[in-house]
Amino acid sequence: MKDGSSRPDSPTALADLVEYQTGSVVSRVLLRSGGGTMTVFAFAEGEGLTEHMTPHEATILVLEGSVNITLGDETHSVKAGEVLHLPATVPHTLHGGRRFKMLLTLLKTGTP
């Protein structure tokens, strides 16, 4: 699509939009606009993300499995069906362990 998204053309379960691949993190951008992005991820067993931060507000909605997310100096165990807000400019890390899928919504709402 022109905007770089890959939106499904009919109702689809979010978790079905990406498949696990051994030793990999797979992603699919659903929507990309000036206001932000929505991306579905599938993390294989043992995969995660090292510490990083973004200048934008974000939420993580876990679709399958569970993940430990360290946000600043606090760690949260987030399981399927739960959502966690990631404030702008706060360092965070995702510790996978077992495989999981999530929806990341990144909102570009201006300068934090």
JOPETA-V222355 format. One record per pair of residues at least 12 apart in sequence whose C-alpha atoms are under 7 Angstrom apart, sorted by sequence separation. I is the first residue (numbers start at 0). GAP is how many residues later the second one is. If there is no record, write none. Layout:
i=I gap=GAP
i=I gap=GAP
This chain:
i=26 gap=12
i=27 gap=12
i=65 gap=12
i=66 gap=12
i=26 gap=13
i=27 gap=13
i=65 gap=13
i=26 gap=14
i=64 gap=14
i=65 gap=14
i=25 gap=15
i=26 gap=15
i=64 gap=15
i=24 gap=16
i=25 gap=16
i=61 gap=16
i=63 gap=16
i=24 gap=17
i=25 gap=17
i=61 gap=17
i=62 gap=17
i=24 gap=18
i=61 gap=18
i=62 gap=18
i=71 gap=18
i=23 gap=19
i=24 gap=19
i=61 gap=19
i=70 gap=19
i=71 gap=19
i=23 gap=20
i=60 gap=20
i=61 gap=20
i=70 gap=20
i=71 gap=20
i=22 gap=21
i=60 gap=21
i=61 gap=21
i=70 gap=21
i=17 gap=22
i=19 gap=22
i=21 gap=22
i=24 gap=22
i=60 gap=22
i=69 gap=22
i=70 gap=22
i=5 gap=23
i=6 gap=23
i=17 gap=23
i=18 gap=23
i=19 gap=23
i=20 gap=23
i=23 gap=23
i=59 gap=23
i=60 gap=23
i=68 gap=23
i=69 gap=23
i=4 gap=24
i=5 gap=24
i=6 gap=24
i=17 gap=24
i=19 gap=24
i=22 gap=24
i=58 gap=24
i=59 gap=24
i=68 gap=24
i=69 gap=24
i=87 gap=24
i=4 gap=25
i=5 gap=25
i=58 gap=25
i=59 gap=25
i=68 gap=25
i=4 gap=26
i=58 gap=26
i=67 gap=26
i=68 gap=26
i=4 gap=27
i=57 gap=27
i=58 gap=27
i=66 gap=27
i=67 gap=27
i=3 gap=28
i=57 gap=28
i=66 gap=28
i=67 gap=28
i=2 gap=29
i=56 gap=29
i=57 gap=29
i=66 gap=29
i=2 gap=30
i=56 gap=30
i=56 gap=31
i=55 gap=32
i=54 gap=33
i=66 gap=33
i=53 gap=34
i=54 gap=34
i=64 gap=34
i=65 gap=34
i=53 gap=35
i=64 gap=35
i=52 gap=36
i=63 gap=36
i=64 gap=36
i=52 gap=37
i=63 gap=37
i=52 gap=38
i=62 gap=38
i=51 gap=39
i=52 gap=39
i=61 gap=39
i=62 gap=39
i=50 gap=40
i=51 gap=40
i=61 gap=40
i=50 gap=41
i=51 gap=41
i=60 gap=41
i=61 gap=41
i=50 gap=42
i=59 gap=42
i=60 gap=42
i=49 gap=43
i=59 gap=43
i=60 gap=43
i=48 gap=44
i=49 gap=44
i=59 gap=44
i=48 gap=45
i=58 gap=45
i=59 gap=45
i=47 gap=46
i=48 gap=46
i=57 gap=46
i=58 gap=46
i=47 gap=47
i=57 gap=47
i=58 gap=47
i=14 gap=48
i=47 gap=48
i=57 gap=48
i=46 gap=49
i=56 gap=49
i=57 gap=49
i=45 gap=50
i=46 gap=50
i=55 gap=50
i=56 gap=50
i=44 gap=51
i=45 gap=51
i=55 gap=51
i=56 gap=51
i=44 gap=52
i=45 gap=52
i=55 gap=52
i=44 gap=53
i=45 gap=53
i=44 gap=54
i=43 gap=55
i=42 gap=56
i=43 gap=56
i=42 gap=57
i=54 gap=57
i=41 gap=58
i=42 gap=58
i=41 gap=59
i=40 gap=60
i=41 gap=60
i=40 gap=61
i=39 gap=62
i=40 gap=62
i=39 gap=63
i=38 gap=64
i=39 gap=64
i=37 gap=65
i=38 gap=65
i=37 gap=66
i=38 gap=66
i=37 gap=67
i=36 gap=68
i=37 gap=68
i=36 gap=69
i=35 gap=70
i=36 gap=70
i=35 gap=71
i=34 gap=72
i=35 gap=72
i=34 gap=73
i=34 gap=74
i=14 gap=86
